[in-house]
Amino acid sequence: MQAVPMTPSFLVIPGSAPQAVGTLAGYPNPARLLTVELLLRRPAATPELTARLAALLSAPPHLRTYPSHDELTQLLGTTPADLATVADYYQGRQLQVQRSCLLTGSLTLTGTVQAVEQAFHTRVAVLQSAGQPPFLAGLTPLLMPPALAGLVRQAQPLERPVRRESRRPARLRRPLPAGEGSPPPADDHATTMPPGYTPQELARAYAFPAGLAGEGQTIGFVELGGKLNQGDLKEFFAEAGLKKPKIVEVGTPPPTGPAATSLLDNAEVALDLEVAGALAPQARLVVYYGSTLLEALRAVVGDAANHPAVVSVSWAGSEYYYPAADVQEMNELLYLAAMLGITVLAASADHGAYNQLGVPNVSLPASSPLVLGCGGTVPTITDAQLLAEVVWNELGGQWATGGGYSTLYAQPAYQQAAASHYPYQHSPWRGVPDLAADASLLQGYRTVFGGQPVVAGGTSAATPFLATLVLLLGQRLGYRLGFLNAVLYGLAGSVVFRPITQGNNQLYWAAPVWNPCTGLGSPVGEQLLAALQALAHPPTPTPDAGATLLAPPAAEATPPALDEETPTGPAGEPPATT
């Protein structure tokens, strides 16, 4: 069958060009339901508004007054009139509005394949890449009438050929029961599973403030695969002597992939919820499902009902895998999250400085200046005392904390002083990570998965652990900590952090104050609480602090050469994007 010809009087919707990967594998049933996500125009911030919002982020957390969802929508969101115009047009073409959000400017439509083809003047086909599940895509770009020009700024792909974000699932240290499709042990030479630590034992070692359980707090988790298992959660919390916390699911789990991948995705969800739930059992835990990071972040920002104070992202993808449009969209969503007082923490990845590519690189979203990037350590704990920590780099370098320098973001003003102390490789670009905590596979987190006790590690374990610390600090202080990077870097080299001075992540070496393996070091919870309580005046910003934080680097800026070649992704695969 031939593709539907492009209608001359209609206009191409940006971002809807056919996927460049995959071969034609057939056509879907015309009655199959399909969703189309459109992004609508939003107003640009005026200079006055930019200055106001920059001042908000420059103030210490206790002096900030965050706008509500409605207030921020009025300032930076899509107008109801624009949303109604676009929705009415497509509802008149047999498509229904599944969900919409004025703040993020997103409109999700659903209808049959036949209705989508007619409404957008395209032909929907089944494509497939080698070794990947099939996906749906238009054979021609999606079209819109001239009347919607300027209102619709982008269309998301009908389906992604692969999830672009690299999975950062829990590394299981005990084989699961037969029949569960358990992955191989992380270390083929291991004959017994090390005992690991409960989240509560680790919290005591890292001096989390005592007597807090997360009452009245909400923490979110971005999950790009897998789903929660109520049986595992029930068993974990029963063994911990805790009541299972309230868990809310937003969205639906993405389609599953191969059995082993789905298993590890499920383990990631379990790890996030069990670590945070053990430390804040009275908090509300919100799971944000998404097929892509952008989809999940839109759900986070648009969630006026739950309005999380902290969001943990245990998924990551190399900066090289993101096209400029996706980076810009991510910047805008993270900016909106900061304006709402949401602290976003993200894993720095688990494959060292080279991050599975041929040159050093770091991962999004951890590399964003608006995100707290979380690295990994290997702690030595005796009698609940943290005696020493080194950079997480285990099993002959198979697993190691991600870290290094961005090629997308200039070094933010808040990081310059701390990064200048690093005695080795210097860079004018954003350094990752910012904080670190236990990520060891050998001395990791005790959890329950597949009905069995397992020990898990990775920066995807350190991230929910540190995110829960931020949540509990906010509970004790009585206010949202929100964008926290500038405050933490103002405390660089103090007793608030344990310096990590031993180890490397395959390229960069540990050093005091800040390093591209473990950032500022691991936090001492009680000391950080005391420092925040003592914070009475905002730091004096540098003249360009607001511009450095809120604006991407100049278009003509060229990242420093890392190698003779710039990677385009693993061999045989397209560059990964969201």
N, C-alpha and C positions, 0 to 999 in steps of 0.2 A: 504494500500500500504506500502511496505517496504522501509526503508531509503536506499539511494544509498550507497553501501559499500565503505569504505575508500580504496583508491588506494595505495598499498604498496609503490610504487616508488615515491609517492608525499608526501609533507611535510605539516604539520598542520600550518596554519597561526596563530600566537599568537593573543589571544583575541577573537578568533572566536568560542570558544567552545559553545555548545548549552546552551540556557538559562535554569537556574535551576528552573524557576517558570513557571506556566501555564500548562494547560492540552491540549491535542490535540483536536482541534475543526474543523479540516478539512484541505483542501489543496486549495491554490489559483488557479485562472485561469492561465494556463501556459502562456497566452498572456499578463498577467498583467505586467506593467512596474515596475521595482524595481531598487533601487540604492544600490551600495556597496561602502563604503568609506574605502580606504586603506591609511595607513600611511607608508611612505618610510623612509629609513635610512637617517640620517643627521649626519654630522661629529661632533665629540666631540670637545669642545673648548680646544685649547692648553693652557698650563700654561701661555704663554705670552699673548694670547688673553684674558684669564680670568682676568689677572692682568690689562690689558688695559680697559676692560669693567667695572671692579670693580672701577677703577679710575674715569671712566666717571660718575658712579652713586655717587661716593663720592664727586665730585665737586659740588659747588652750581649751581643752574640751569642756571644762566646767563653766566657761563663759559663753559657750555657743548656744544660740537659739535656732534650732533647725526648722525650716519650713515644713509644713505638713504636705502630704501627697497632693492635696487639692491646691495648695498655694504654689507648690513647685510646678504643677501642671499648668496653672494659669501663666506662669512665667516662661516655661520652656516646653510645654506640651503641645500636641496637636489640638486644634480647635474642634469643638463638637460639630461645627458646621462642615469642616473638611471631612471628618469621619462619616457624618451622615451622608454627604454627597457620594463618597466612594461606596459606602455600604449599600445605599439605595440603588446605585447603578448595577451592582453585581447581584443583589437580591432580585432584581428584575430579570436576571438571567439564570435563574434556578440555582443560585448559590446562597447558602445560609451563613450568617455570621456566627462562628463558633466562639470566638472571644475577641476582645479588643481592649486596648489600653491607651488612653489619651497621653499619659506621661511619656511612654516610650514610643508613641506613634505607631503602634502595631495593630494590624487587623488580620485575623485569621478567618479564612472562608473555607467552607466545606461543601462538597457536592459530588456528583458522579463524574467519572472520567469524561463522559460525553459532555456534561455541562461545562466542565473546565475547558475542554477543547473549544467549545463554541464561544464561551465568554472571553477567552484570551487568544483566540484565533491561532491555535497551535495544534500539533499532533503529539499525543502522549504515547511514549513507547517504553518497553522494558529493555534496559541496558544492563550489561554485566561486564565486570573486569575479571581478569584471571584470579581465581582464588578468593573472590569476594562475592557476597550475596547480590542478587539482582536488585536493581533500583529503577524507579520511574523518573523520566525526564522528558521535557518537551524537545521535539526534534527541531523546532524553530523557537526564537525568542517569544516571550509572552508579549502581547500587544494590548494597548489601551486606547480609548478614543481621545481625540484632541481635548475634549472637555475635561479630562482628568489630568492633562499635562500640568506638571507643577505640583499637583496634589500627591501623586504616588511617586515616591523618590526611589524605591527599590523593591524588588521581589526576591524572596528567598527561593532556592532550588526546591523543586517539588519533593525530591528525596535526595539525601546525600549518598554518593556511591560508597563512601566509607566514613566512619566517624573520624574527623580530622584530629581531634585531640588524642594524644597518646594516652593509653590507659595507664593509670598508676595504682593498680590494685594492691591489696594486702599481699605480702609474700608469706605464704603459709609455711609453718615449720613443723607441722604434723600432718601426715597423709590423712585424707578423709576416708570414710568407710568405703568399702568396695561398692561399686555401682554408682558412686556419686560423680564419677568423671574427674577424680581429683588430679590436680597437676602434680608434676614431679617435685620432690623436695628441692628447696633452693640450693642445698648443698648435698651432692651425691655421696660425700664422704661422711655425712652426719649419721650416726647410728642411734643417737638419742636426742630428744628435743630438749634444749635448754629450758629452764623453768620460766624465764621471762618475768615480767612484773605486771601486777594488776594496775589499771589506771590510777587507782587511789594510792598505791605505793609510789608510783612515779610522781603524783601530785605532791606527796609529802616530801620527796627528794628534791623537787623543784620549788619547795616552799610556797605552794599555793596558799592563799589566805584561808584560815580554818573557819568552820562554822557557816559556810555558804553552800547552798544547794540549788541556786538558780531560780528561786521563787520570783515570779513575775517577769522572768526574762524569756526571750525568744532567740534561738540560734538556728540558722539555716544551713543546709548542705546541698551543694550542687552535685547532682548525680547524672552522669552522661551514659550510664549503662547500669544494668542490674536492677534489682528491686529488693525491698526489705523482706525478711523472713520472720514472721511473728513468732514461730516456734523457737528459733535461735534467740531472739530477743527475750522471750519469756524465760528461757533456761538461763541465759546470761545474768539477767537481773535477779532471778531467784537465787542463783549461786552467790551473787554479790550481797544478798540480803536487802535488796532495794525494790521498791515498787517501780514497775516499768513506767518511764515518763510518757507524757502525752506526745504522740507523734502525728503530725499532719503531713499528708502527701499532696503536692501541688503538681498537676499535670499527670501524664501517664508514662510508665517506663518505656524507653525507646525499644524498637524491635531488637530481639536477641540475635546474636551472631553465632559462631561456632560454639559447641558445648563447653569447651575449656575456657573460652573467652567469657561466656555468660557466667560461668562458675566464679571466675575471678572478679567480674563486675559485681556480682552479688556479695562477694567477700568484702569489696570496698564499701558497699552500703552498710554492711554489718559493722565493719570496723569504725566508720564514722559515728554511727548511732550508739554503739556500745561504749566507745571511749568518752564521748560527750555525755551520754546518759549516766554513766557511772560517776562522773564528776559534778554534774548538774542535774540530778534526778528529778527535781521539781520544775525544771525549765520546760518550755515548749520546744520541741524539735521539729523543724519543718524541712521536708525533703522536696527539693526542686528538681524534677526530672526534665531532661532536655536531650534532644538528639545532637545538639551542638552547644558549645559554651554560650554563644550569643543568645540562643533560645532560652537557656536556663537563666542567664543574667536578666533578660527582659522579664522573666517571671518573678525574679527576686525584686527588681526595682518596682514593678507594677503591683506588688502584693501589699496593698493598703490594709488588708484584713489582718495579716500576721505581723507585718512590719518588723522583721528581725533586726536586732541590734548588731549581730555579728553573723558573717557568712563564711563558711569553710569550703574551699575548692580543692579537692584532692586529685584533680585532673590537670594535665598540662600538655602543651604542644610547642615545639620549637618555634621561635619567632620567624624562622625561614618559611614556615608553613602557612603564614597568614598574608593574604593580599591586603593592599592598602585600604580598601573599602571596609574590610572586616576589622582591621586595626582601628580605624576611625570610629566605627560603630561601637567597638569595645571601649574605646576611650570615653565616648559619650555616656555609655551605660555606667561605667565605673565612676564617672564624674557625678551623675545623678545619684548613685548610691552614696557617695561621700556627702552630697548635699542633704540626704535624708538621715545622716548620722549612722550609716552602716559601716562597720569595720569589715573589710574583705581581706581574708588571709588565703594564700594559695601555695601549694606544694612547688618546690623548686625542681622537682623531677629526681629520678633515681639512677641515672646513668652517667654521673660525673660531669666534668667540664665539657666533654665532647657530645654528650646527649644523643648518642647513637648516630652521629654524623661525622664527617671527616675533619671538621674544624670546630673550634670552641664555639658554643652557642648557649643561650639560655631560653627558658620557656615562658610563654604567656599562660595565664595572666600574671604570674609572679613577678615578671619584669616591669609591669606597669608601675610608675611612680605613685599611683594611688592605691597600691596593694601592698600588704605585708607579705613578702616572700619568706617561706619557711624552709630552712635547710635541715640537715640531719647530723646527729652526733652519735657516738657510742659512749654511754655513761658507765662509770664504775660506782655501784651503789652498795653500801654495807650498812646494815642496821638503819635503814631509811635515810642514810646520809649520802649525798652525792659527793664522792671523794675526788673524782676526776672525770674529764670528758675529752674525747678526741674527735676529729672529723670522721664522719661515717664513711668508711671505705672498706668493704668486707668481701670475703670469698674471692680473693685474688683480683679485686677490682671489678668483679661482675656487677656489683651494686655499690653505688657511691652517691653522695649528695650532689645534686645539681648546683651550679653556681658559676658565676663569671660576669661578663659585661654584655649589656644589651647592644644591639645594632639598630634599635628603633628609637630609643629615648636618650636624650642628653642627660648627663648627671644632674639630678635635681639639686637645688640649692641646699636643701636640708642634709644631703649626704656628703657634701664636699669636704667639710672639715674632718669628719671621721675617716673617709676614704683616703684622705691625704696622708694618714699615718701608715697605710699599708706599705711595707718595705719592698715589695716585689713589683709585679706588673701593674702599672698605672693606666688609667683610661679616662677620657672625658665623658664617658657614657655611663648610664645607670648601672650600678652594681647590684648583684643578686647573690645571696638572699639578704634578708634584714635580721632575722632571728633564727634560732635553731633549737632543737630538742631531740630526744631519743628517737632514732630511726633504725636502730639495730635490728637485724634479722636474728641475731644470736641472743640478744637481751631485750627483746621487744615487748609488745603489749599482749597480755593474755586476753583472749576473746573466745567467743563460741561461734562456730560456723559449721553447718552441715550436721548439727547435733553433737559436735565434738569440740573439746577444748583445743584451741590452736594458739600459736604465738605469731603475731604479725608485726611487720616493720615497714620501713620506707618513709619518705617524706610525706606520704599520704597518711601516715599514722601521726607524725609530728604535727601536721596541720590542724586536725580537729583537737588535738591536745592543747596546742597554743591558743586556738580559737576559743576554747572553753575557759582558759585562763582570762582572756580579755573579757569574756562574758561575766565571769565572777567578779572581776575588778569593777566592772560597771555596776554590778549589783551592790557591792559594798559602798561605792562612791555615790550611787544614786543618780547617775546620769550616763548617757551614751558616750563612749569614747570616740566613736566615729573614726575619721581619718586620723591615724595615730603616728604615722611615720615621722613627722617633723618633731613631735614630742620625744619619741624614743631616741632619735639621733641627737637630740639635745642633751641626752643622758649618757652618750657614748663614753666608754672608758670608766664609768662609775661603778659603784657596788651593785647597781641594778642588774648588771650582766656578769655572768661568769665568762671570762675570756677563754677562748679555745685557741691554744697555741701549738697543738701537736696534730700532725696528719695532713693529708692533702686529698683532693678530689680528682687526681690524675693529671692536673696541670697546675692548679693554684695551691699554695700552702697556707696553713693556718698562721695567724698572727694576732696580737692583741688589738683592741679598739674596734677594728672592722677588718674582715677578710672575705674573699669571694667563695668561701666554702660554708661558713657558719654565720656570716654577717656580724652583728654586734656581739654575738655569743648567745648563750642560753639565759633566759630571764630568771631572776630570783624573785619569786612572786611577792613575798612580803616586802622586799626592798622596792620593787616597782610600785606597789600600792602606796608605800610611804612617800615615794617621790611624787606620785600623782597627787596625793593629799597635800603635799607641801607646795605644789605648783600654784602660785597665786597671781602671777603676771605673765602675759604672753611674751614669747621671745621676740626680740627685735628682728623683723624680717629684713633680708637683703633687698635692695631695690627691685631685683628681678625675680623674687621668690614666687610671686603669684604667677608671672608669665611662665617661669620654668616648670611649675607644677601643672598648670592648667592647659598649656598649649603644647602640641607636639613639636619636635625639633624642626628647624627651618627646612624647607623642601630641598634646598641646595646642599644641605649638610651631607657629607659622605662618611659612612662608618669606617673606622680604621680597618686596614686590610688584615684579615685573619689568616688568609692562605691565598694561594694563587687562584683558587676556584671558589665560587660560591655554590654551596650545595642546593640542589633543587628537590631533595627528598631521597628516601631510600631507593635503591636501584629498582627499576620496573614499576615504581609507583609515582603518581603525580605529587607535586608539592601539596602538603596537607594544609587545609584552611578550615575555617568555620563557615 
